[in-house]
Each structure stands twice: as structure tokens, then as C-alpha cells.
Amino acid sequence: MGAAVGEGRAVPRYLQIAEDIVQQVRTGVLQPGDQVPSEAEMVDRYGVSGGTVRKAMLEIRASGLVETRHGKGSFVKARPPVRHRSSDRFRRSLRQGAKAAYLAESEQSGATAKVSVIHIGPVDAPEAIAQRLGVDVGAKVLARRRLYFRNGTPVETATSYLPWDVVRDIPELFAENSGDGGIYARLEEHGHVFREFVETLQARPAAKAEASELALSPGATVVHLLRNAVTTSGRVVEVCDTLMAADQFVFEFRIPATD
């Protein structure tokens, strides 16, 4: 496959090797399911030390294009079509049409979606969540934690935190299936009509537990998203703490050009 690259460039050798392997994946020289050359093969092919190859492999895994299987080696990941994550997913018409945001978005992209509920129950509000909800740190809130799959691949985890005084009289929010249109539809049915959804995003390397849950290689990039669901009265009635596999999403937002 590839020969040594980047001769004469002021780029560390391990980065040159990583770039070569990544380009082989992106151009189809290495196909999904193919095994990445072993450490011994790279040492021989590129004429470098084992330490240099191991540093290169850290960069290759961080690209999100390969996965390492214990005792077997590293393989090119199967890459299902990237799903656009659009601001349109929160349109009220979708909720009224019995479609929760994730399921509606997956349907638009032609993907098969699955949601696995991990936990539903009261928790003490963490400081960052309490600040967003406008409640005391440690106050009782409802947490709904889910793991989302697309075409059988885990792509996203999300935990919704909701104030106890808002949810205590809405039994559907304590059920695994909150009903058509999801939790936002149930909240609006009980008078909590939404004015806007405010999201902040940050890309960072996945922690070990996060990488394991999303079936990512160590050091792969994730997008950490926090969303406030704000009602017409100005109250935040949900904070959603979401972690997404960065290579599975393209973000698309509609930004008004008028005041």
C-alpha cells in the first residue's frame, strides 16, 4: 500500500505516517473492515521505530476512522451515512405529527433509528444543570438517560433533566415510552409551550467510558451539546446533556438574516 510520505517536510514522522494511513482510508485504498497494517508491518514499511508507529496509531484512532479490537488489531470502521443534525428537528409540527426530534431526523436521512432507555428516575441536580434549570444545587430533578442508535451503531447519549415541580404531575415522563412526539409534546400538552431551544456545543476527545459506550476508538472526537428548552414564560423546563460521535454528524442551522 502506501510508501513513506512527506519527505523533506517539517512535519513529525509519526504525523506523516498517520496522514498516509488516513488518506488510504478516505480514498478507499483501505476499505471498511480491512485491517490496518500491524506495528511490525509499519516499522518495516516506513523505516521507523515501534514508538513512532504507536504515536502514529494514536493519531489514526483519533481520526475516528478505525477501531482497535483487543488481541486482533485495528480495522477500518464501517461508516454509515452521516446524519444531518438540523435546527428544523424542533419544529412544533413534527411533535404534533407524533414524531420526536431524533426519530423525525433519522427518518429524513433514511436511517433506521433505535432508542434504548438506560435510566429514568429522580437524581440530585448537578451544579451545572441546577444553574441552567434555576434550581438549587442538589434539588430533586427527573433524569431521563438514553442511548441512540442509527443502523445498529451507537451514535449518541443524552440525559434530560427536568424540574420536579414540572414533571411530578405528568406520569408519561416517568415511562420508558413517553408517547407520540416525545417529552416535548407531553410538556406542551400540560401548558409548557416552548419559545426556543438554546444549544451550546464543544468538540473534545472522548473519555474512556464515553468511547466505550459509543463504540469509539480511544481518543476519538465527540461533540458535547447542552440544550436549554425555554418556554414562552422564560422558564427552562429541560436541560439535555448530549454526547455525540463527531464522525456521525454534520450540523446544519438556519440563521435568520433579519432582526
NORVENDA-V619014 format. One record per pair of residues at least 24 apart in sequence whose ideal C-beta (glycine too) atoms are under 7 Angstrom apart, sorted by the first residue. I is the first residue (numbers start at 1). J is the second residue. Records with the same first field share a line. If there is no record, write none. Layout:
I = J ; J
This chain:
1 = 29
4 = 46 ; 47
13 = 48 ; 52
14 = 52 ; 55 ; 56 ; 59
15 = 59
17 = 42 ; 46 ; 53 ; 56
18 = 56 ; 59 ; 60
21 = 60
22 = 60 ; 63 ; 65
25 = 65 ; 76
30 = 76
31 = 76
32 = 76 ; 77 ; 78 ; 79
33 = 75 ; 76 ; 78
34 = 75 ; 76
35 = 73 ; 75
36 = 60 ; 66 ; 73 ; 74 ; 75 ; 76
38 = 73
58 = 219
61 = 217 ; 218 ; 219 ; 220
62 = 219 ; 220 ; 221
64 = 216 ; 217 ; 220 ; 221 ; 246 ; 247
66 = 217
67 = 217
68 = 217
80 = 150 ; 151 ; 153
81 = 109
82 = 248 ; 249 ; 250
83 = 109 ; 111 ; 150 ; 248 ; 249
84 = 109 ; 250 ; 252
85 = 249 ; 251 ; 252
86 = 252
87 = 253 ; 254
88 = 254
90 = 197
95 = 181 ; 182 ; 184 ; 185 ; 188
96 = 181
98 = 180 ; 181
99 = 181
100 = 181 ; 182
101 = 182
102 = 148
106 = 150
111 = 150 ; 151
112 = 151
113 = 149 ; 150
114 = 149
115 = 146 ; 148
116 = 146 ; 147
117 = 146 ; 176
118 = 145 ; 146 ; 147
119 = 143 ; 145
120 = 144 ; 174 ; 176
125 = 161
129 = 161 ; 239
132 = 228 ; 236 ; 239
133 = 161 ; 163 ; 236 ; 239
134 = 236
135 = 163
140 = 164
142 = 167 ; 173
154 = 213 ; 214 ; 215
155 = 244 ; 245 ; 248
156 = 242 ; 243 ; 244
157 = 213 ; 214 ; 242 ; 243
158 = 240 ; 241 ; 242
159 = 241
160 = 238 ; 240
161 = 238 ; 239
162 = 237 ; 238
163 = 237
166 = 192 ; 237
184 = 229
187 = 237
192 = 231 ; 237
193 = 231 ; 232
194 = 229 ; 230 ; 231
195 = 230 ; 231 ; 232
196 = 230
197 = 227 ; 229
198 = 227 ; 228 ; 230
199 = 225 ; 226 ; 227
200 = 226
201 = 225
203 = 246
210 = 243
214 = 245
216 = 245
221 = 246
222 = 246
223 = 249
